[in-house]
Amino acid sequence: MIGVVESVSALRFLLDCGVDEVIGEEPTDWSALSPRPRTQSAVASPAPARPAPGAAAPQPAPRQNVPPPAPTRAADPGPLGAAEAGQSARVAASAAQTLDALKEALAAFDGCALKKTATNLVFGMGSRQARIMLIGEAPGENEDRQGLPFVGPAGQLLDRMLAAIGLDRHADDPAKAVYITNMLPWRPPGNRSPTDSEIAACMPFMVRHIELMAPDILIFAGGISAKAMLNRTEGITRLRGRWFDYGSAGLKKSVAAMPMLHPAYLLRNPDAKREAWKDLLALKVRLDGGA
């Protein structure tokens, strides 16, 4: 009976301790089990002992001679910044003494990102003895494909406009010839407008282009070329039809310059052809010796 009473007491004790389920069939004598070895990661690092009051502070261990890290290879230089691009363009452009040399310098120039996305360099076309030099904005899709300026629908309209006052880009006679180029020699992706940095990067080449041509009259077709070359802030509708004096260090004298509406603008706004015709007549009067 004593064994039964002790067993009932033991069970009641376990129930009071919260034990309500038996896991194993055989009882386990936990006191007979050997303790598990503790792993190194589970052992906390002892805290450094504090020096006794008045004791000298421990000296740090002498540093070992660690060899310096191996030099890393310099990264490839990225595209030229705005200041570097401008300086590189000025040096290359000023060194060109002929139009062919200028074209080669422009082809070798890497300071404008448009070069990487364009198909062809669009330099210029027409007689190099022409009295008139017409400067557009930037090549379009057709110009980029053929490498020639104003060969798309806007170029066809330009040819008709010039023919109306007796001018022709294909003429050999300097009195009738027109030399045509663009502010930028590479097409902006998607025919977007060129950025200020792109215009600034190509500006020294355009200035030198004018100096080597030394025309009697400059025509700026569109607001981008007019504002950039004349350093003006007004829009093309305010600048068109007005005569300005264009000058640079490489020109012996200033050149008469007139902004005109771009032929692409006229295709989108046919009503503006009346103003364009007035500008063509003013150009004809200037060519004939009028004021």
Secondary structure, 3 states (H helix, E strand, C coil): CHHHHHHHHHHHHHHHCCCCCCCCCCCCCHHHCCCCCCCCCCCCCCCCCCCCCCCCCCCCCCCCCCCCCCCCCCCCCCCCCHHHHHHHHHHHHHHCCCHHHHHHHHHHCCCCCHHHHCCCCCCEECCCCCCEEEEECCCCHHHHHHCCCCCCHHHHHHHHHHHCCCCECCCCCCCCEEEEEECCCCCCHHHCCCCHHHHHHHHHHHHHHHHHHCCCEEEEECHHHHHHHHCCCCCHHHHCCCCEEECCCCCCCCEEEEEECCHHHHHHCHHHHHHHHHHHHHHHHHHCCCC
